[in-house]
């Protein structure tokens, strides 16, 4: 914490995807990830509604803390924009915890979950993984 108490300079954070601890010396060491990826949110909204979300709605969707996860920079890079059928948290318990927020984000904003993603989410709920590569 900075001298004025307003800026976090570093610390340790639980990685939501691996359940390991991320030691952050600088903010470059820790990422905030969108569980339901920003790209997928945008694409699905446009597909469902035939137009992009309003600026106000997009900001609300993008900044919704319930859809954000703390992760190491390397874990977030490995996940990228991939969905639950293409990528998995490394920890079975983290997989089980990741499915509900993904589903909730879709429900809150009327975003679809396709058949492949649904299969991936069901696997996560069992602590399993459909993706071939796990970090």
ZIJOHU-V395470 format. One record per pair of residues at least 12 apart in sequence whose C-alpha atoms are under 10 Angstrom apart, sorted by the first residue. I is the first residue (numbers start at 1). J is the second residue. Records with the same first field share a line. If there is no record, write none. Layout:
# ZIJOHU-V395470
I: J  J
This chain:
# ZIJOHU-V395470
8: 25  26  27
9: 24  25  26  27
10: 23  24  25  26  27  28  29  30
11: 23  24  25  26  27  29  30
12: 24  25  30
13: 30  70  71  72
14: 69  70  71  72
15: 30  31  32  69  70  71  72  73  75  89  94
16: 32  33  35  68  69  70  71  72  75  89  90  91  93  94  95  97  98
17: 35  69  70  71  72  75  76  79  88  89  90  91  92  93  94  95  97  98  135
18: 71  72  75  88  89  90  91  92  93  94  95  135
19: 71  89  90  91  92  93  94
20: 71  72  90  91
21: 71  72
22: 70  71  72  73
23: 72
24: 72  73
27: 73
28: 72  73
29: 71  72  73  74
30: 70  71  72  73  74  75  76
31: 68  69  70  71  72  73  74  75  76  77
32: 65  67  68  69  70  71  72  73  76
33: 67  68  69  70  71  72  73  75  76  77  79  80  81
34: 61  62  63  64  65  66  67  68  69  70  76  80  81  102  105
35: 66  67  68  69  70  79  80  81  82  83  84  98  99  101  102  103  105
36: 62  67  68  81  82  83  84  98  99  101  102  103  104  105  106  111  113
37: 62  67  68  79  80  81  82  83  102
38: 58  61  62  63  67  80  81
39: 62  80  81  82
40: 81  82  83  111  112  113
41: 53  58  61  62  105  106  109  110  111  112
42: 58  61  62  111
43: 111  112
44: 106  109  110  111  112  113  114
45: 58  106  109  110  111  112
46: 111
47: 111  112
48: 110  111  112
49: 110  111
57: 109
58: 109
60: 109
61: 105  108  109
64: 105
66: 101  102  104  105
67: 98  100  101  102  103  104  105  106
68: 101  102
69: 98  101
74: 135
75: 89  90  134  135
76: 135
78: 133  134  135
79: 134  135
82: 117
83: 102  113  116  117  118  120  121  131
84: 98  99  102  116  117  118  119  120  121  122  123  124  129  130  131
85: 114  115  116  117  118  119  120  121  122  123  124  129  130  131  132
86: 116  117  120  129  130  131  132  133  134
87: 120  129  130  131  132  133  134  135
88: 120  121  123  124  127  128  129  130  131  132  133  134  135
89: 124  127  128  129  131  134  135
90: 127  128  129  133  134  135
91: 124  127  128  129  134  135
92: 123  124  125  126  127  128  129
93: 124  125  126  127  128
94: 124  125  127
95: 120  121  122  123  124  125  126  127  128  129
96: 121  122  123  124  125  126  127  128
97: 124  125  127
98: 121  124  125  127
99: 118  120  121  122  123  124  125  126  127
100: 121  124  125
102: 121
103: 118  121
116: 130
117: 130
